Amino acid sequence: MDLLVKRASEPLERLLGVAALSESIAYTAVLGDSSPNKTWAMCAAYQLWGFYDFKIKLSGDQARDQKRLRKLPKRCRIRVDANNYWNDARECISYLKQLGRPIWAVEEPVASSDDDAMRAIADGLGVKIILDESL
């Protein structure tokens, strides 16, 4: 596809006969389960490239996750990746409320088949739920 687009000097959407995107796309910087200092260093590097949307993998250690989230810029958009860490919505809601940073979305907070828990988390925290390939 990339080669066809370059040869034609046309947007991919035009070549495929579909509508062009009407909004801009924001790319997200991904921060793994690293130490707070490495999180800070990676975050600083991402900011140099203009990133202010961050996805951070949670460790399950609340004190560690709080320290890592404090390393993120004050003004950024945060989503967390929980990798099915919790068994129920109450545990998840409690954990995330105590992190001390606003979160706009949670990726895979519970098992992908637990629709009721995901709905309760979304409603209880006012966040979006992101589903990954396990769905």
C-alpha positions in Angstrom: 0.0 0.0 0.0 2.7 2.4 0.9 4.5 1.9 -2.4 1.2 2.5 -4.3 0.5 5.7 -2.4 4.0 7.0 -3.1 3.9 6.1 -6.8 0.5 7.7 -7.2 1.2 10.7 -5.0 -2.3 10.4 -3.8 -3.7 9.9 -0.3 -4.5 6.2 0.6 -8.1 7.0 1.1 -8.5 8.3 -2.5 -6.9 5.2 -3.9 -9.2 3.0 -1.8 -12.3 5.1 -2.7 -13.1 5.9 0.9 -13.7 9.2 2.7 -10.6 11.0 4.0 -10.2 11.4 7.7 -12.0 14.5 9.0 -10.0 14.8 12.2 -6.4 14.7 13.2 -4.9 11.7 14.8 -3.0 11.9 18.1 -0.2 9.3 18.6 0.4 7.9 22.0 3.7 7.4 23.7 3.9 4.0 25.4 5.7 3.7 28.7 6.4 0.1 29.9 6.6 -1.0 33.5 10.0 0.7 34.1 11.4 2.3 37.2 10.2 5.8 38.1 13.5 7.3 36.9 13.5 5.5 33.6 9.8 6.5 33.2 10.8 10.1 33.7 13.7 9.9 31.2 11.5 8.2 28.5 8.8 10.7 29.1 11.2 13.6 28.7 12.4 12.1 25.4 8.8 11.7 24.2 8.0 15.3 25.1 10.9 16.5 22.9 9.1 14.8 20.0 5.9 16.5 20.9 4.0 13.7 22.7 1.5 14.6 25.4 -0.7 11.5 25.2 0.8 8.6 27.3 -0.2 5.0 27.8 1.5 3.6 30.9 1.5 0.0 31.8 0.6 -0.6 35.4 2.7 -2.8 37.7 0.0 -3.7 40.3 2.2 -2.1 43.0 0.2 1.0 43.8 3.1 3.0 45.4 5.3 2.3 42.4 2.6 3.2 39.9 1.9 6.4 41.8 5.6 7.4 41.6 5.7 6.6 37.9 2.6 8.6 37.2 4.0 11.6 39.1 6.9 11.6 36.5 4.5 12.4 33.7 4.0 16.0 32.7 1.3 17.9 34.6 -0.6 18.6 31.5 -0.9 15.4 29.5 -3.5 12.8 28.7 -3.0 9.5 30.4 -4.4 6.1 29.7 -3.3 3.1 31.7 -2.9 -0.5 30.6 -3.9 -3.0 33.3 -3.5 -6.3 31.4 -6.5 -7.9 33.1 -5.1 -7.1 36.5 -8.3 -7.0 38.5 -11.0 -9.6 39.2 -13.8 -7.1 39.8 -14.8 -3.5 39.2 -14.6 -2.4 42.8 -10.9 -3.3 43.1 -10.1 -1.5 39.9 -12.0 1.6 40.8 -10.4 1.8 44.2 -6.9 1.3 42.8 -7.2 3.9 40.0 -8.8 6.5 42.2 -5.8 6.3 44.5 -3.2 6.9 41.7 -3.7 10.7 42.1 -3.8 11.5 38.4 -6.7 12.0 36.0 -7.0 9.1 33.6 -9.1 9.2 30.5 -9.0 5.5 29.6 -8.2 2.1 31.0 -7.0 -0.7 28.7 -8.1 -4.3 29.7 -8.8 -3.7 33.4 -10.6 -7.0 33.8 -11.1 -10.2 31.8 -12.2 -9.3 28.2 -15.5 -11.3 28.8 -16.5 -9.3 31.9 -18.8 -6.7 30.3 -20.6 -5.9 33.5 -17.3 -5.0 35.3 -16.1 -2.9 32.4 -19.3 -1.0 32.3 -19.1 -0.4 36.1 -15.5 0.8 35.8 -16.4 3.2 32.9 -19.3 4.6 34.8 -17.6 4.6 38.2 -14.5 6.5 37.0 -15.9 8.3 34.0 -13.3 6.7 31.7 -13.3 4.9 28.4 -12.4 1.2 28.3 -9.9 0.2 25.7 -10.1 -3.4 24.5 -7.0 -5.1 23.0 -6.3 -8.2 21.0 -7.6 -10.5 23.8 -11.1 -9.5 22.9 
